[in-house]
Amino acid sequence: MQGFYKKFTTLLDNFFWLLYNVRMEKTVSAIGYIENDFTEKFGIPRQSGKADGVISRIHFYPPYQTEDAFKAIDGFSHLWLLFDFSAAKTTEFHATVRPPRLGGNTRVGVFASRSPFRPNGIGLSVVKLLKVEKTEQGISLLVGGADLLSGTPILDVKPYLPHADCIIGAVGGYADGVANKRLSVEFLDGAKEKIPAEKLAGLIDCLAEDPRPSYQDEPERIYGMAFGAQNVKFRVVGDTLTVVAVE
């Protein structure tokens, strides 16, 4: 009898879940997209704000690029971006994931992570608002510190409120232990000069965050990271990352 009751309640739960989703389903469409030098996933900072030197532009689709929609936004120093993990789609739900910063072997719950492989594939990042620009197509936003692949669909933009969004004494769980680890970045002769001056600080920020998977520590291995139209080749020995070539 207990087995029958358990199966019945499970079926009932599934029925109400399905009914709720059918009634509450809402189509979410992009209001624009982001453009920057991150042309592939390898090398993108693992969190926003880790590479403030990387400049991105947010383009908006009609009718969202109207000037009225951005009235008073220049009074805020930072913005929240809600976006679609468009390059990380999955059709199956996985309850646990393996965060790269924990070596790729330790599993945690998907809701205890910022993994892109989520039930709804929605991401959240905070960026620095650098400039509100008026163009022939309408308003676009210049922002710093984004951790998004170029072309990522933007779902919404909201102001960052320091009095509400900055929680003093907040605890970051397992992520606290790896939050501030950075590498020293060096360049072999001639490599630095091949990077456009306006992009150099952003690239150094990205490299200092160590783009490699945490489980890889091969001092002789040469890695390649796409940054804009260039391929940056580097190796890591200890706490020093050395750029050996820029192609």
N, C-alpha and C positions, 0 to 999 in steps of 0.2 A: 504493500500500500504506500509506503514511504517513497519507493522508487517511482511509482506512478505519479504521486503528488509532485515530486521534484521535476519530472519531465513535463507535467502539465504547467507548472509555474514558469518553467523555462520557455515553453511555447507561448505562454501568455505574455511574458516579458518581451519576447521577440516580436509578437504581434503589435504591442503598443509602441515599441521602438519604430517599427515600420510605419505604423499609422502616423506617428509624430513626424517622421521625416517626410512623408508624402504631403502632409498638411503644411509643414513649415519650410519646405524646400524653397530656396530663393537663389536666383541666378546672380552671381557676382561677376561683374565685368571690369576690366582694367580701365583706369582713367588716364593712363599714360605708360611710359616706360623709361628706364634709366639707361644712360649712355656713359661709358667710361673705358678705361684701358684693360679691364678684365675680360679677355676674350675666351678664356677657359677657366674651369673651376680650380685647377691647381694654382696655388699662390694667392688666392683670395683670402684676406684675413678671416679668422674664424669667428670674429665678433666685430660689430661696428665700433668705430671710434679708435681702433687699434692703428689705423693708418690715416691720420687726418690729412696728410699731404696728398692723398689721392683725391683728385677732383672729379666729380661726376655731374652730369647734367640730366635733369628730369624734364622730359618732353610730355606734354599733355595733349590728349585727343579732344576734338570738339564734342560737347560744348564746354569742356572743363577748363580750357585755357583762357577763358575770359578774365579780364583784369579784376572784375568784381569779386570773383571767387577767392582772390588772394589779398583782398583789402585788409591791411593791418598785419599781415604775416611778417613783414620786415621788422616788427617789434620783438620777434622771438629769435634767440640765438641758435636754437636747435629744434629739430622736427622729428617726429616719429613717422616712419614709413611702414605701411602694411603692404606686403607684396606676395606674389605667387611664386612658389618654388617650381617654376616652369621647367627647369632642367632636371628635376628629381621626382618624376612621377612614379607612382606605384599603385597597383590595383589590389594589393593585399595589405591587411592590417597586421603589423608586427608590434607586439606589446613591448618588446625590448630592443634596444639599439646599443651599438658599441662606439662611444665617443672617441674620436681620434686622439684627444689629449690624454686619455687614459690608456693609451697604447694600442687601442683597437681590439683588445681581447676582453676587457671588462664590460659586462652588460649592465645597463640601468634601464629603468622604465622610460618609454618614449615620452611620457609627460614629465619626466624628470630630466629632460634633455632639450636641446635646441636643434635636434636632428631635422634635416629637410624632409625626411620620409615620415610624414604625419598623416592622420586621417583626412585632413582638409588641405594640407600643403600650404599653409599660410605662415609667412615669416614676419618678423617685427624687428626693425632696426632704428637706432637713433643716429641722426646725422647733423652736422653743423651747417646752418644756413649761411652761405657766403654772399649770395647775390640773387636778387629777383630781377630777371631780365625781360624786357619787352621786345618781341620780335614780330616779324610780319605774320607769323603763325599764331601769335598770342604770347602768353606768359610761359616762361621756363624758369626752373630753379637751378642754381649752381650750388652744389653741396659738397662738403668734405667728410671723409671718414666712412663712406659707404662700404659695405661688405657684400655687394650684389654683383652678379654676373651681368655684363653689358647686355641690354635687351630685356632684362627682367621686367615683367609687367608690374606696374604699381597699382595697388587697389585703393589706397587712401593715403592722405597726408593729414597729420594732426600736430598741433604745437606741443613741444615739450615744456612741461610746467615744473620748474625746480621745486616749488613748495610741496608739490604732490608726488612727483615722479622720483625724487631723490630721497630714499629711505635711509636715514642715519642708523647705523648699526645693523643693517641687513646682512644676512649670512648667505654665502654662495655655495654651500655644500661642497661636493667633491671638486668643483671648478675653482675654488679659492686657492688650492695648492699649486695650480699651474697658470694662474691669471697673469702674473707679472714676469714670467720668464722671457727674456729677450736675448738675441745674439748680437755680437759686435759685427758690423759689416765693413769689409774692406774690398778694394778693387785692385786688380792687377793693372800694370801700366797700360794706359790707353783705353781701358774698358769704360771708365766713368765718363770720358769725353764723348762717348757715343750715345749717351742718354741725354735727351733734350733737357735743358736746365730747369724748365718749369715742371718736369716730371720726376726729377731726381729725388727730391725729398719723399715723395709718395712711394717710389720704388724701394728706397732704403727702409721705410717703415714696414713695408710688406715683407721684405727679406729678414728684418730683425725679428719678426714674429715666427720665423722658422717654418717655411711652407711644407717641409717634409712630413710624412706620416710619423707619428711619435715612435712607432716600433722600428723605424729605420735609423741605423747609426753606422754608416759605411763611409769612413773618411776619404776613401779613394774614389767614391762614386761622384760623377758629374751629373747634376740635375739641370733640367731646362724649364724655364718659366716664361710663358708668353706674357708680355706687358705691352699693350698697344700693338704696334707693328713689329716689335722687336722680340727676339728670343734671348733671354738672359740666362747664361750658364754659370752655375756656381757649385761649390763643394763646401762641406761643413766639417771642421775639425775642432772638437771640443765646443767651446762657446763662441767660436769665430766662424762666420760665413764669408767666404771669399768669392767674389765675382771674377771668373776667369776669362769670360768672353761675352760680348754682346753682338748678336748677329741681326 
